[in-house]
Amino acid sequence: MERVSLLESLLDSLKDPFVFVDTDHVIRYVNKAAKHHYDQGEALVGSSIFDCHNENSNVRILDVFEAMKKGEHERLLADDGKRRVFMRAVKNDEGEMIGYYERFEPSSGKKKGQPSTV
């Protein structure tokens, strides 16, 4: 099996949405779960992540992006009590940031606004 095909199959097997964004903030990949989760589905690929979020979220994304360029690996973006959304840096073999992705996990049950232990 070709490496790219293997990686796509792996990402498509995830039950939660996975969206990879490059350092120019362009969406480069969405898995099957993301295609079903977001109204635009496959059409998100090639668009700006900023077109998908409101102004407050865009400011938060840029803030986390800047922290990741300085070495941070992951940060919690949101916790609505049902699920937590993280932004995680992706780096190449030389340690250069090549993009980031949103990752989801079930929430610890805390209500929105409570501090996270992450």
C-alpha positions in Angstrom: 0.0 0.0 0.0 1.3 3.4 -0.9 2.3 5.6 2.1 -0.2 8.4 1.3 -3.0 6.0 0.8 -2.1 4.3 4.1 -2.1 7.7 6.0 -5.4 8.7 4.4 -6.9 5.4 5.5 -5.6 5.8 9.0 -7.0 9.4 9.3 -10.3 8.4 7.7 -10.7 5.6 10.3 -10.9 8.3 13.1 -14.4 8.8 14.3 -13.8 12.4 15.1 -13.2 15.2 12.6 -9.6 15.9 11.6 -8.7 19.0 9.7 -5.1 19.8 8.7 -4.1 23.4 7.9 -0.8 24.6 6.5 1.2 27.6 7.9 -0.6 29.9 5.4 -3.8 28.9 7.2 -5.1 27.0 4.1 -7.0 23.8 4.8 -5.1 21.0 3.1 -6.9 17.8 4.3 -10.2 16.8 5.9 -11.0 13.2 6.9 -14.3 11.5 6.3 -15.6 12.5 9.7 -14.8 16.1 9.0 -16.5 15.9 5.6 -19.7 14.8 7.4 -19.4 17.1 10.4 -18.9 20.4 8.4 -21.5 21.6 6.0 -18.9 22.4 3.3 -17.3 18.9 3.5 -14.7 18.3 0.9 -15.1 21.9 -0.4 -13.2 23.1 2.7 -9.9 21.8 1.1 -8.1 24.8 -0.4 -10.0 27.4 1.6 -8.8 29.6 4.5 -9.5 28.3 8.0 -10.5 31.9 8.8 -13.5 31.6 6.4 -14.9 28.9 8.7 -14.7 30.8 12.0 -16.0 34.0 13.6 -13.6 36.9 14.4 -13.1 35.8 18.0 -12.1 32.3 16.9 -9.8 33.6 14.3 -8.0 35.8 16.9 -7.7 32.7 19.1 -6.3 30.6 16.2 -3.7 33.2 15.4 -2.7 33.5 19.1 -2.2 29.7 19.4 -0.4 29.6 16.0 2.1 32.2 17.2 2.7 30.2 20.4 3.2 27.1 18.4 5.8 28.8 16.2 7.7 29.6 19.4 7.6 25.9 20.5 4.3 25.1 22.0 2.9 21.7 20.8 -0.8 21.8 21.7 -3.4 24.0 23.3 -7.0 23.5 24.3 -9.2 25.8 22.1 -12.7 24.9 23.4 -14.6 22.7 25.9 -18.3 22.8 25.6 -18.9 20.1 28.3 -19.4 17.4 25.6 -16.1 17.6 23.8 -12.8 19.4 23.9 -11.1 20.8 20.8 -7.4 21.1 20.6 -5.0 22.7 18.1 -1.8 20.8 17.6 1.4 21.7 15.8 2.8 19.5 13.0 6.5 19.8 12.4 8.8 18.3 9.8 12.0 16.3 10.5 14.0 19.6 10.9 11.6 20.8 13.6 10.0 23.5 11.4 6.3 24.0 11.7 4.5 22.9 8.6 0.9 23.2 9.8 -1.5 22.4 12.5 -4.7 20.4 13.0 -7.8 20.4 15.2 -8.2 17.3 17.4 -11.3 16.4 19.3 -11.8 14.3 22.4 -14.7 13.7 24.8 -14.9 16.3 27.5 -14.2 15.6 31.2 -17.7 16.7 31.9 -16.8 20.2 33.1 -19.1 22.9 32.1 -18.1 25.6 29.6 -15.9 28.2 31.2 -14.4 26.0 33.8 -10.6 25.8 33.7 -9.1 22.8 32.0 -6.5 20.5 33.6 -4.7 20.2 30.2 
